[in-house]
Amino acid sequence: MKKIYVWHSEKAVKDYVSDVAGVVTFLHLSKNPCNAKIASYTSKEFGRLEKELNDECEKLHKFLTNVQSKLRDNLVKGVKEAEKHCLTNGRKVLEPKKKCYRGFHKTLKALCKYNGYFRCGNGDVFDLNYTLAEPMYANMNDVFLQTFSPGSSRQSIYGKLGSFQESFIAPWDLDACKKEPEKYLRKVYIKTKQRKLLSSMEKEIVQRKKSIHDSLSKSVQATMMTAFRDFSGTGTYTLANIQDTLKEKIQSSKNTIFQQAMNEMLRQFEDLKTWTVKELETQMTAHMRVALGQIPDDFINLPDVDEELQNMKSWCEVLDLRIFM
């Protein structure tokens, strides 16, 4: 926990310093009016970077489409297994192997009250929704975990975004224009905005990842809700009555319940794919327009920030932020 806390604290500091470095860089640019030579350069550079960005977005779209295809194939297998073994899997929760069933009807009633999930006082967990969807999870987990694994793996979405951060305006590109501040600082500004954007996107992807993963059991839960509600009230019900009703619901819904769960997961992944590519393309394009556009004339009278710029370079070096390279 301490390591996680330290890591998040360091990341927050780096993100903040990077963002401030971008602001200071842009303010430093405002000292000099944009002449015809710079205007010609920025126009050409915007076109070049726009094409490079489009290429990167196409690669990301292709990667996510490929993942989506694998996910669909594995889920189809999982649906067939879940349909075939639904009653057997359901009995693991409804008729667990135990010597005594005294009071177990209270456990099942509580399970219905809490929509298919109940944790007993002794720590035992009864999760009918997940248990029914378990064959689907078993088939899709490898693809899912690989896609959302942290780090720089080429087969993960985070790895793809990290690769984009390294390759878009590469170190050699910055080195090539270091002697021309007008060009160099504009690219530095883009890099800081790129870092901030990717950090924000990663947080959103984590939330969507959780929602996508939970979508199978939540979809199953939604289908089973009518049966759960029958026993969520204050009425008196026998153990057999609860068991039989839930098993009947599982059996009557088996041809749709898992198909619907698969469709919901694929729908959410499609939304993630669309959002990721569009967010990267639109936000980076906007940042490039700011960096490579003409600085407004009224910006020229802003205070001198030479000292602040040097301080930010030092801080970026201390924090190993490869912004100014």
Residue pairs with C-beta under 8 A, 6 or more apart in sequence:
11 199
13 319
14 319
14 321
15 195
15 196
15 199
17 312
17 315
17 316
17 319
17 321
18 192
18 195
18 196
18 316
18 321
18 323
19 192
19 196
20 312
21 188
21 192
21 312
21 313
21 315
21 316
21 321
21 323
21 324
22 188
22 189
22 191
22 192
22 193
22 196
24 305
24 308
24 309
24 312
25 185
25 188
25 189
25 192
25 309
25 312
26 185
26 189
26 290
26 291
27 299
27 302
27 303
27 305
27 308
28 185
28 305
28 306
28 309
29 182
29 185
29 186
29 189
29 295
30 295
30 296
30 299
30 300
30 302
31 300
31 302
31 304
32 182
32 295
32 300
33 295
33 297
33 300
34 42
34 294
34 295
38 182
38 183
39 294
41 182
41 183
42 186
42 292
42 293
42 294
43 292
45 183
45 186
45 292
46 288
46 289
46 292
49 168
49 169
49 190
49 288
49 292
50 285
50 288
52 168
53 168
53 280
53 281
53 284
53 285
53 288
54 281
56 164
56 167
56 168
56 280
57 277
57 280
57 281
59 160
60 160
60 161
60 164
60 276
60 277
60 280
61 273
61 277
63 157
63 160
64 157
64 272
64 273
64 276
64 277
65 273
67 143
67 147
67 269
68 266
68 269
68 270
68 273
70 143
71 140
71 143
71 144
71 147
71 265
71 266
71 269
72 262
72 266
74 139
74 140
74 142
74 143
75 136
75 139
75 140
75 262
75 265
75 266
76 262
77 139
78 135
78 136
78 137
78 138
78 139
78 140
78 258
78 262
79 136
79 258
79 259
79 261
79 262
81 135
81 136
81 138
81 139
82 89
82 132
82 133
82 134
82 135
82 136
82 254
82 258
83 254
83 255
83 258
85 135
86 132
86 250
86 251
86 254
86 257
86 258
87 247
87 250
87 251
89 131
89 132
89 134
89 135
90 128
90 131
90 132
90 246
90 247
90 250
91 247
92 131
93 111
93 126
93 127
93 128
93 131
94 108
94 128
94 242
94 243
94 246
94 247
95 243
98 104
101 239
104 239
105 237
105 238
105 239
105 242
107 118
107 120
107 126
108 126
108 231
108 239
108 242
108 243
108 246
109 231
109 232
109 237
109 242
110 118
111 117
111 118
111 126
111 128
111 228
112 227
112 228
112 229
112 230
112 231
112 232
112 242
112 246
113 228
113 231
113 232
115 129
115 221
115 224
115 225
115 228
116 127
116 128
116 129
116 220
116 221
116 224
116 228
117 125
117 126
117 127
117 128
117 129
117 130
118 125
118 126
118 127
119 125
119 126
120 126
127 217
128 224
128 246
129 217
129 218
129 220
129 221
129 224
130 137
130 217
132 220
132 224
132 250
132 257
132 258
133 216
133 217
133 219
133 220
133 258
133 261
136 216
136 258
136 261
136 262
137 216
140 265
144 212
144 213
146 153
146 155
146 156
147 155
147 156
147 157
148 156
148 157
148 158
148 205
148 209
149 155
149 156
149 158
150 156
150 158
151 158
151 159
152 158
152 159
152 162
152 163
153 159
154 160
154 163
157 205
157 276
158 202
158 205
161 198
161 201
161 202
162 198
164 198
164 280
165 194
165 195
165 198
168 194
168 284
169 187
169 190
169 191
169 194
171 322
171 325
173 187
174 184
174 187
174 188
174 191
174 324
174 325
175 325
177 183
177 184
177 187
178 184
186 291
186 292
187 291
188 323
188 324
189 287
189 290
189 291
190 284
190 287
190 288
190 291
191 323
192 323
193 284
193 287
193 290
193 291
194 284
194 287
195 321
195 323
197 279
197 280
197 283
197 284
197 287
201 276
201 279
201 280
204 275
205 272
205 276
208 268
208 271
208 272
208 275
211 268
212 265
212 268
212 269
212 272
215 261
215 264
215 265
215 268
216 261
216 262
216 264
216 265
217 261
218 264
219 257
219 260
219 261
219 264
219 265
220 257
220 258
220 261
223 253
223 256
223 257
223 260
224 246
224 249
224 250
224 253
224 257
226 249
227 245
227 246
227 248
227 249
230 245
231 237
231 242
231 245
250 257
313 324
315 321
316 323
316 324
317 324
